[in-house]
Amino acid sequence: MEGFQNDIHLHTIQPYLVLKTDSFCQHLMTTYGISHFFSCHIATEKPVFLSLVPDGCSNIIFAYNKSGLASEVFGSTVDQKIISIENGTDYFGVRFLPGENPCFTNLPVKELINNKVPLADFPEMKQLHHLMSDQQTFDGRMLTFLNGYKFCLSATKKKQHELFRQICRVINNKEGMISISELEKLTGYSARYINYVFESEAGISAKQFCRILKLQSVISCMNSGNVSSMSKIAADYHFYDQSHFIHDFENFTGKAPKEYLAEVIQKQYRKCVIDV
């Protein structure tokens, strides 16, 4: 079967998976509603605690260790939260585009928000879990997942889902810096209907989604390490003032902008991301 073409190139990130682990690999995708595959692990003897930032996406995470394979579906993160990365565990993840439901129709996206569910709870995924358990390499895991997952997909997409994707493209092109009233003018739909579409497809409001993409864009900018001043970032990304920027960024990431940037520079963030 032909894969769904992602008419939107939206790559949200979890920066602390790069900053707090010893190895981070990724492979960007353009089909099957998938944003990218990624893997990470730590070499320390103790688990590492890190923050997950809001990303608007669902993930399937496979955790390989001496006890075997554990696999879970992680719903979209809309509030910052702390998780632990266990030592001696190799993590392989599949990041889905906003609005794509890895559980299909078994569990609404809204019920996955800030939640996680064992992959084995979904009957059609049990065989996929079994196939993934024998895979030891990034490429092997990626190809095995794709070969198993694509046969679970339906070729039918609702018109509402296509509208959601079109609005996502507009928001993505604006890096989240767009108001709901502007979306009304550009799309011809009312704010009430736009929010209904986002609540149905992504489990969050359009305003929440814009905020997530805006701050994700700020993080991507800062990860380059080429930042001249915090005041310029605040202006470039349309914050009311620098104080507003610092407040929003700290709520989003758990760190003040200068503290986060210092960690990015010290770790040499871009060099730590290996594209496979």
C-alpha positions as CSV (number, residue, x, y, z in Angstrom):
1,M,0.0,0.0,0.0
2,E,1.1,3.6,-0.6
3,G,2.1,5.6,2.5
4,F,0.4,8.7,3.5
5,Q,2.4,11.7,2.4
6,N,3.0,14.2,5.1
7,D,2.1,17.5,3.5
8,I,3.6,19.2,6.5
9,H,7.2,19.0,7.7
10,L,6.8,19.6,11.4
11,H,9.7,18.3,13.6
12,T,9.1,19.0,17.3
13,I,11.9,18.1,19.7
14,Q,12.6,17.0,23.2
15,P,15.9,18.8,23.8
16,Y,16.8,17.2,27.1
17,L,16.9,13.8,25.4
18,V,19.9,15.3,23.6
19,L,21.4,17.3,26.5
20,K,21.0,14.6,29.2
21,T,21.9,11.4,27.3
22,D,25.2,10.0,26.0
23,S,24.0,9.3,22.5
24,F,21.1,10.6,20.4
25,C,20.2,9.4,16.9
26,Q,17.3,10.4,14.7
27,H,15.9,9.7,11.2
28,L,13.3,12.1,9.8
29,M,10.3,10.7,7.9
30,T,7.8,11.9,5.4
31,T,5.3,9.0,5.4
32,Y,2.7,7.2,7.6
33,G,2.0,10.1,9.8
34,I,5.5,9.8,11.4
35,S,7.7,12.8,12.1
36,H,10.9,10.9,13.0
37,F,12.5,7.9,14.7
38,F,15.0,8.4,17.5
39,S,17.2,6.5,19.9
40,C,19.1,7.4,23.1
41,H,20.8,5.8,26.1
42,I,22.9,6.8,29.1
43,A,26.2,5.3,30.3
44,T,26.0,6.4,33.9
45,E,25.3,4.0,36.7
46,K,22.4,5.9,38.0
47,P,19.2,6.9,36.2
48,V,19.0,10.4,34.8
49,F,16.0,12.6,35.5
50,L,15.0,15.0,32.7
51,S,12.2,17.3,31.7
52,L,9.8,16.6,28.8
53,V,8.7,19.9,27.2
54,P,5.3,20.3,25.4
55,D,5.5,19.0,21.9
56,G,2.0,18.4,20.6
57,C,2.9,14.8,19.4
58,S,2.3,11.2,20.5
59,N,5.2,8.7,20.7
60,I,5.7,5.0,20.9
61,I,8.7,4.2,23.0
62,F,10.5,0.8,23.0
63,A,12.8,0.2,26.0
64,Y,15.4,-2.6,25.6
65,N,17.2,-3.9,28.7
66,K,18.4,-7.2,30.2
67,S,14.8,-8.0,31.3
68,G,13.6,-7.8,27.7
69,L,11.5,-5.2,25.8
70,A,8.9,-2.8,27.3
71,S,6.8,-0.7,24.9
72,E,4.4,2.1,25.6
73,V,2.4,4.7,23.8
74,F,3.1,8.2,25.2
75,G,0.4,10.8,24.5
76,S,1.2,14.4,23.7
77,T,3.0,16.4,26.4
78,V,1.2,19.7,27.0
79,D,2.7,20.5,30.4
80,Q,6.4,20.1,31.4
81,K,7.0,17.0,33.4
82,I,9.9,15.0,34.8
83,I,10.8,11.5,33.6
84,S,13.7,9.1,34.3
85,I,16.0,7.5,31.7
86,E,17.3,4.2,33.2
87,N,20.9,3.2,32.9
88,G,21.5,0.0,30.9
89,T,18.4,0.6,28.8
90,D,18.5,1.4,25.1
91,Y,15.5,3.6,24.1
92,F,14.0,3.6,20.6
93,G,11.2,6.0,19.8
94,V,8.7,6.8,17.1
95,R,7.5,10.4,17.1
96,F,4.1,11.0,15.3
97,L,3.0,14.2,13.7
98,P,0.4,16.3,15.7
99,G,-3.1,14.8,15.3
100,E,-1.8,11.4,14.3
101,N,-3.1,8.7,16.7
102,P,-0.8,5.7,17.1
103,C,-3.6,3.8,18.8
104,F,-5.9,4.4,15.8
105,T,-9.5,4.4,16.9
106,N,-9.1,2.4,20.0
107,L,-8.3,5.4,22.2
108,P,-9.1,9.0,21.4
109,V,-6.0,11.3,21.2
110,K,-7.5,13.5,23.9
111,E,-7.4,10.6,26.4
112,L,-3.7,10.1,25.7
113,I,-2.8,13.7,26.6
114,N,-0.1,13.6,29.3
115,N,-0.7,9.9,29.6
116,K,1.0,6.6,28.7
117,V,-0.5,3.2,27.8
118,P,1.3,-0.2,27.3
119,L,1.5,-1.0,23.6
120,A,0.2,-4.5,24.3
121,D,-3.2,-3.0,25.3
122,F,-3.9,-2.6,21.6
123,P,-4.5,-6.1,20.0
124,E,-3.2,-5.1,16.6
125,M,0.1,-4.0,18.1
126,K,1.0,-7.2,20.0
127,Q,2.6,-8.8,16.9
128,L,4.5,-5.6,16.3
129,H,5.9,-5.6,19.9
130,H,7.0,-9.2,19.3
131,L,8.7,-8.4,16.0
132,M,10.6,-5.4,17.6
133,S,11.9,-7.5,20.5
134,D,14.6,-9.2,18.3
135,Q,15.9,-6.1,16.7
136,Q,19.3,-4.8,17.9
137,T,20.1,-1.9,15.5
138,F,18.6,1.4,14.7
139,D,17.9,0.5,11.0
140,G,16.6,-2.9,11.9
141,R,14.1,-1.4,14.5
142,M,13.0,1.3,12.1
143,L,12.4,-1.0,9.1
144,T,10.7,-3.6,11.3
145,F,8.4,-1.0,12.8
146,L,7.5,0.4,9.4
147,N,6.8,-3.0,7.9
148,G,4.5,-3.9,10.8
149,Y,2.8,-0.6,11.4
150,K,1.8,0.3,7.8
151,F,-0.5,-2.7,7.6
152,C,-2.5,-1.4,10.6
153,L,-3.2,1.9,8.9
154,S,-6.4,2.8,7.2
155,A,-6.2,4.4,3.8
156,T,-9.2,6.6,4.7
157,K,-8.7,10.1,6.1
158,K,-11.6,12.2,7.3
159,K,-12.1,15.6,5.8
160,Q,-11.8,17.1,9.3
161,H,-8.3,15.5,9.6
162,E,-7.2,17.0,6.3
163,L,-8.5,20.5,7.5
164,F,-6.5,20.0,10.7
165,R,-3.4,19.3,8.7
166,Q,-3.9,22.4,6.5
167,I,-4.3,24.6,9.5
168,C,-1.2,23.0,11.1
169,R,0.7,23.9,8.0
170,V,-0.3,27.5,8.3
171,I,0.7,27.6,12.0
172,N,4.0,25.8,11.3
173,N,4.9,28.3,8.5
174,K,4.4,31.1,11.0
175,E,6.4,29.3,13.7
176,G,3.4,29.5,16.0
177,M,3.3,33.3,15.8
178,I,-0.3,33.6,14.6
179,S,-3.5,34.5,16.4
180,I,-6.8,32.7,16.2
181,S,-8.4,35.7,14.6
182,E,-5.7,35.6,11.9
183,L,-6.5,31.9,11.4
184,E,-10.2,32.8,11.0
185,K,-9.4,35.2,8.2
186,L,-6.9,32.9,6.5
187,T,-9.1,29.7,6.6
188,G,-12.6,31.2,6.5
189,Y,-13.6,29.1,9.5
190,S,-14.8,30.5,12.9
191,A,-12.6,30.3,16.0
192,R,-15.2,28.0,17.6
193,Y,-14.9,25.5,14.7
194,I,-11.1,25.7,14.5
195,N,-10.9,24.9,18.2
196,Y,-13.4,22.1,17.7
197,V,-11.1,20.6,15.0
198,F,-8.0,20.9,17.2
199,E,-9.7,19.4,20.3
200,S,-11.0,16.5,18.2
201,E,-7.8,15.8,16.3
202,A,-5.0,16.7,18.7
203,G,-6.7,16.9,22.1
204,I,-5.7,20.5,22.6
205,S,-6.9,23.9,21.6
206,A,-5.6,25.8,18.5
207,K,-4.2,28.4,20.9
208,Q,-2.3,25.8,22.9
209,F,-0.9,24.3,19.7
210,C,0.3,27.8,18.5
211,R,2.1,28.3,21.8
212,I,3.8,24.9,21.6
213,L,5.1,25.6,18.1
214,K,6.2,29.1,19.0
215,L,8.3,27.9,22.0
216,Q,9.5,24.8,20.0
217,S,10.8,27.3,17.4
218,V,12.5,29.3,20.1
219,I,14.2,26.2,21.4
220,S,15.4,25.2,17.9
221,C,16.8,28.7,17.4
222,M,18.7,28.5,20.7
223,N,20.0,25.0,19.9
224,S,22.0,26.5,17.1
225,G,24.1,28.3,19.7
226,N,24.1,31.4,17.5
227,V,22.1,33.7,19.8
228,S,23.2,37.4,20.0
229,S,20.9,38.4,22.8
230,M,17.8,37.3,24.7
231,S,16.1,40.6,23.9
232,K,16.4,39.9,20.2
233,I,14.9,36.5,20.6
234,A,12.0,38.0,22.6
235,A,11.4,40.6,19.8
236,D,11.9,38.1,16.9
237,Y,9.3,35.7,18.4
238,H,6.8,38.4,19.3
239,F,6.8,38.3,23.1
240,Y,5.5,41.3,24.8
241,D,8.8,42.0,26.5
242,Q,11.9,40.2,27.7
243,S,10.2,39.5,31.1
244,H,7.3,37.8,29.3
245,F,9.7,35.7,27.3
246,I,11.7,34.6,30.3
247,H,8.5,33.6,32.2
248,D,7.1,31.6,29.3
249,F,10.4,29.9,28.5
250,E,11.0,28.9,32.1
251,N,7.5,27.4,32.4
252,F,8.0,25.5,29.1
253,T,11.5,24.1,29.7
254,G,12.1,24.3,33.5
255,K,15.1,26.6,33.0
256,A,15.7,30.3,32.4
257,P,16.7,31.1,28.8
258,K,20.3,32.0,29.7
259,E,20.7,28.9,31.8
260,Y,19.4,26.7,28.9
261,L,21.6,28.4,26.3
262,A,24.7,27.9,28.5
263,E,23.9,24.2,28.6
264,V,23.4,24.1,24.8
265,I,26.8,25.7,24.2
266,Q,28.6,23.6,26.8
267,K,27.2,20.4,25.4
268,Q,27.6,21.5,21.7
269,Y,24.0,20.5,21.0
270,R,24.2,20.2,17.2
271,K,27.2,17.9,17.4
272,C,25.3,15.6,19.7
273,V,22.5,14.9,17.2
274,I,23.4,12.1,14.8
275,D,21.2,11.9,11.7
276,V,20.9,8.3,10.5
